[in-house]
Amino acid sequence: FLAFKAAAFEAVLVAALVAGFVCSSFAQESLVDVDSFRAGCRSLEDGRFATAVRQLETTWEQLIALDAGGIERDFVASRLLEAMVKNGDTRAAVEWIDEHASVNASPETLRWKALALQAEGRYSEAALAFDTVRASLPRPHHDLQLAHALCLARTNQAERALEILGDSFVADSREEALQLAFIASEAGQMERALRVLQDSSSEGGDPETRWSLPHIRLEITLLL
């Protein structure tokens, strides 16, 4: 589950961290002179994620050699983890996280940390990271809510997962409908799971085909 709506998330995050950017602007200014960092950011924007990983790893090594401050390190860490996750290297991202546990992670860095941990099945750790990220946002974020809820549901906290989503949460796709149905079923709310899947199938397909309780369990088992 890595299909984040990045632009929307970043807009919300920026609004939440305006005050913090007064400090982080120093990090950006000091990093402007680092060729590998500029190149890495360009590669990231261009979708050349593997190249971005190599360039940002070089930047990280330079920061360590220069004994750079925590703000600069966090800023590079967030870009590096973003590149790894977008490149599908979530195992490498998790290994990097484990090796650099002392990094003072900002919400943006924690966002990519949580996604990497979730992809590698470390749901408890991912849920904790999502907790911190969500607390930094001024309003709920759709994709973040669902990712957090999925991690909670996979760690026997399905009821809390549904509390985070609330009654008004609506799945935007069939994949999300399956995920929401999984969470509801883990919380013992099979009627809600059935309703979610029926709603998701009502917009198309054979009207004679209806979801049943065994069908729900089979779909969830096979696809999740």
Disulfide bonds with the S-S distance in Angstrom:
none
